[in-house]
Amino acid sequence: TTTTTTTAAATTTTARGFAASSSDAPRDEDENDDENDDVDARPGLPKGPSRRFCVVGSGPAGMYATSFLLSHYGDRVTVDVVERDATPFGLVRSGVAPDHASTKSVTNRFDGILADARVAFHGNVALGSDVALRDLRALYHAIILAHGADGDKRLGVPGEETTPGVYGAREFVGWYNGDARCAATLGATGRDPVGARIVLGHTACVFGLGNVALDCARMLLRDADDLASTDVAGEALGAFRGSGVERVVMIGRRGVAQAAFSPKELRELLSLPNVRVRVEPPGHVEGLGEEDAKDMDASRPRRRAREAVAKAAANTAAADATSDRPTKELVIKFLRSPTRFESETGDPDGTPPMSPSTPSVRVTLRANALEGASGSRRAVPDASVAEPEVLRDVSLVLRSVGYKGIRVDEDVPFDDENGVVPNAHGRVLTERGGEIVRGLYAAGWIKRGPTGIIGTNLRCAEETVGALIHDDERGRLREVCEVCEEEEDDDVALSLSEVLRRRGVKVVSKEGWARIDAAEREIGRMAGKPREKFVDLDEMLRVAEGADARAVD
């Protein structure tokens, strides 16, 4: 691995052509000797040698990075996009809720990037198993890691991993979005089907107060007919149509002043028809302490979210006084943490289980109090509440407390504590505060952690590609001679396609993706939907190779 020494300051050139100074960015030790440090990298077709780049990941960060590379280097660049899934676009395809079609429309732009003749797509190729970093470094002048955060944060309580009916929100979101990898993972675990728990159950619990948690709650409470014209997975639509879930409990360990949901998504959930809203503890939203009030005052979105919750609860109280009571309920519990999940085959009062083969979940909660100053409030056990709270007959528990990056290749430096690749402005470091790894960059969630919206990845990718351009102008990318010296095999593969062919990897090219895309759209059209996604990987690969797609019931 080639590294360079870090020091105290650097100039980072953005991909759109302006230089931004940073006092804490690593730089090469000879940077002060470079007379051109402040020269901007202007988009266009600058003179110079051709470049071969690899972008690992085809979500927003990866696609934006590819676009910036194409814009700057013009006709002297080729970009290979490597994607673990058989289909591109990451969580825009498999994470954005089906009823948020306008958000998914960004894939139209991404399709245009993939269609560029300078771009090759290598789908169904996993970094760390199908191909290693050392393989890629032998082929490219630079590599941008943009493969996202594939892990889930855990609650860390007994029964979380072993109790049937407890799932990560990533699994649930993947299930209703028709994510093939998620479907395969759920099948491999041997757990009972998510859909069966939705049909048989009455109460679902969602732990977390972020936007993913809002999506999960909304999908469980929304009228299934509203989803029929979306790209929701067929199996999920069937379960939602037969759903017995009438009560969703959202649970957060801290209070409304620290909740992470955004006002727009919150109002969308709170305004669902036929859903009453209840807030616990009673009076929490109105009666904030001094430090919580400071947290609220510091954030306009949180103030708006608080107002939306208070208004929804007041509307419910008014509706309860009439005969026109909603049949579904959303309960938002603040200041609660789980302490145990257990299976139960029936309540002590004689309530039978959901079914003989599908036990419900008993959820035990503790009450919390908050301590610490504004901006760093912590949840601790509330000593004034002696008895735990128990929720019985819960059919489905979803953990939505955040995603986390995971190590995918032993040669990629990784910060296990924070779940990111250590970097400075996108330049990968050997460790936090360490040396720059020459020719290796990061963008998106694996660079900064799982935060922000789609547009955040555009700015993030711009910074990373700007760093790459800055380094290229100063001769700091990998050179072909370095590539040859590090390649021990005399039978050198000159392309990624050749490496994967030799290993027998079933690669989905951009032509293969076009076949999958067309087949999904056609099958969806027959069902009155924008598309019906394939959830079986083998079937998807057959379609990519040119086989006829089966009809979907």
Protein Blocks (a to p, Z undefined) as FASTA:
>chain_A
ZZddddfbdcdddfkopacddfkbccdfklmmpmklmpccdedjdeddddddddedjbfk
lmmmmmmmmmmnmmmbccddddfbfbehijmlmmmcfklmmlmmmmmmmmmmmmpmkbcc
dehiaehilpcfklmmmmbfbdcdfebjabdcdehighklmmghiacfklmmmmmnopak
lmmmmmmnopacfklmmmmmmbdcdedjbfklmmmmmmmmpcfklmmmmcbdfklmmmmm
mpcbfbdcdddfbdfklpcbdfklmmmmmmpghiacddddehklmmccfklmmmmmmpmk
lmmmmmmmmmmmmmmmmmmmpmbdcfbdcdddehiacfbdcddfbdfkopacfbfklccd
dddddddddedjehiaccdddfklmbacddehifbdcddebccdddfbfklccdfknopa
cdeehiacfbehiacdehiacehjllnopedjfklmmmmmmmmmmmmmmmmmnopaccfk
lmmmmmmblblcfbfklmmmmnopacddfklmmmmmmmmmmmmmmnopabdcdfbfklmm
mmmnopacdddZZ
